[in-house]
């Protein structure tokens, strides 16, 4: 039986170079994908922040009305 042939140094270097090229490609794709997901998340947070601010304005207006019911009664009586 013959021993399996060992790859030459050049073949091993070529295999390593191909592995590195593949890793670089995967890394680049992952970076783009991650950046896209972060951009999407940032947009969602901006929208949520705007909605929360709107709800805060509504809650503040309602709270002001509840804090001073006498003023509302006076306005109703003046009509």
C-alpha positions in Angstrom: 0.0 0.0 0.0 1.2 3.4 -0.8 1.0 6.4 1.6 -1.4 9.2 0.7 0.3 12.0 -1.1 1.0 15.0 1.2 0.1 18.4 -0.4 3.0 20.5 -1.5 3.8 23.8 0.2 2.4 25.6 -2.8 -0.9 23.7 -2.6 -1.2 24.3 1.1 -0.5 28.1 0.6 -3.2 28.1 -2.2 -5.7 26.4 0.1 -5.0 28.9 2.9 -5.4 31.8 0.5 -8.8 30.4 -0.7 -9.9 30.0 2.9 -8.9 33.6 3.7 -10.7 34.9 0.6 -13.8 33.0 1.7 -13.6 34.3 5.3 -13.1 37.9 4.0 -16.2 37.5 1.8 -18.3 36.1 4.7 -17.1 38.9 7.0 -17.9 41.6 4.5 -21.4 40.1 4.0 -21.9 39.9 7.7 -20.8 43.5 8.2 -23.3 44.8 5.6 -26.1 42.7 7.0 -25.3 43.9 10.6 -25.2 47.5 9.4 -28.5 47.1 7.6 -30.1 45.6 10.7 -28.8 48.4 12.9 -30.2 51.0 10.5 -33.6 49.3 10.6 -33.5 49.1 14.4 -32.6 52.8 14.6 -35.5 53.8 12.3 -37.9 51.7 14.5 -36.6 53.4 17.7 -37.0 56.8 16.1 -40.6 56.0 15.2 -41.2 54.6 18.6 -39.7 57.7 20.2 -42.0 60.0 18.1 -45.0 57.9 19.2 -44.0 58.1 22.8 -43.6 61.8 22.6 -47.1 62.1 21.1 -48.5 60.0 23.9 -46.7 62.1 26.4 -48.3 65.3 25.0 -51.7 63.7 25.2 -51.2 62.4 28.7 -50.0 65.9 29.8 -53.0 67.6 28.3 -55.4 65.1 30.0 -53.5 65.4 33.3 -53.8 69.2 33.2 -57.6 68.8 32.7 -57.8 66.4 35.6 -55.7 68.5 37.9 -58.0 71.5 37.7 -61.6 70.3 37.3 -62.8 73.6 38.9 -61.6 75.5 35.9 -63.4 73.2 33.5 -66.6 73.6 35.6 -66.3 77.4 35.5 -65.9 77.3 31.7 -69.0 75.1 31.4 -71.0 77.4 33.7 -69.9 80.5 31.7 -71.5 79.1 28.5 
